[in-house]
Amino acid sequence: MSTTRSTLPSERRAHLVHLAGELFAEKGFRATTVREIADAAGILSGSLYHHFDSKESIGDEILTGFLDDVLAGYRGADADDPRAAIEQIVRTSSATLTRHRAALTMLQRDWNHFGAQPRFAYLRDAMREIEKTWITHLERGKKAGLFRADLDAKLTYRLLRDVLWMPTSWRQGEGGWGTDEVVDAFLRLLFEGINAPKRRRITSKN
């Protein structure tokens, strides 16, 4: 019995965070009120303050959980093989983005709002680390002759990042593709392109 009691507060808190995240993703962080979060949870607004001191504290919990998860995957990427590192980043990122759809939508919709507040300064730090990790592996791949010598690493990172983010905006089950299928297709496109393999030309001998 005591074990059940001890887990209830954390379970309740997690439930509130989940509900708030869904509302933030649907309406936008700025447009969502504490009262709307409380109503969705079936509690009074005052009761919500037993768990969080402000709406920003809920946003903090959602965003830090997301970024901690993302950065853990980036920091664990293979340091010796640039191509393997990028593949690992793509796979871990896709899995993380699937788990944190609400957080990513919050960043996309309300980045300017978060970026203007000192308490959310860690967002820019995290994005700088993510960008640096991508560029480092891309540049290492160029030097090793694995990637094109004329590759613009920063532009490539921005393009790949946005393509990775895109499937999270698809409706659940849209197209019938699972996360692994999307990732495999992305990696094939990234490393192999869409050109068909060149066929050998057979010349006849007279």
Beta strands, then each sheet from edge to edge (+ up, - down):
end
